[in-house]
Amino acid sequence: MTIRTILVDDEKLAIQGLQLRLEAFEDVEIIETCQNGREAIRAIKTQKPDLVFLDIQMPGFDGFSVVQGVMEIDPPLFVFVTAFQEHAIRAFEANAVNYLMKPVDEDKLADTIERVRQRLAEKKSTDDVERLKNVLSEVAPEAAEELASGEDAETAGRYEKLINVKDRGQIFRVETDTIEHIEAAGDYMCIYTGDNSLILRETMKDLERRLDPRKFQRVHRSTIVNLDQVRQVKPHTNGECFLVLDSGAEVKVSRSYRDVVARFVH
């Protein structure tokens, strides 16, 4: 799948530099470049790109104004590119895929493009299902109802509701809904339920497979959080932030996982 892309920056050299770096990705097609916010809004509405790399500080319409200006259409994915770190939290609020500092680091750009691919694949899958549902609802309404109920049952049944934890010579049956967050310590997982903590011998990767990703998300290399338990987002330095949980515990979200924060502030 080709990722149709627009680059927006008031500095020509910045656009040229990003163009050169993006040549390494065969599936990225640059369909237009813009030097101000007005051009960008017009191009996005006309070209309907998959992805926009967007400078934040531009004369007239800044990057956030561009995002606001295209909200009435099905918006593309946005990646903010800027020299100013203090805009990170507003980038979260705009539900950006990522936030890149100038000059753009090649490894971080590669990570960003991979995130874009995943987002687009998920969107395509969702769109395909919705189209199927719409057709079925018109020609076979009973089949459409069965499809919807079948999807819910399959998703719900795929992940565990209870986890058995052997700790201190005892076996505890922990309901996954009560888990607040999980921290890794080597091959051991520390499971926190708000009023208790248990040690489970298992890798983070294996435990993630057992938990419903609609609720449990990695927010740090060694931390998983139950999204239902999040009550507040507190900005921190260097593009990081803290999630405040029901128990009052605070969990740091590292920059690598900051797209998770968009779920709470968008």
Disulfide bonds with the S-S distance in Angstrom:
none
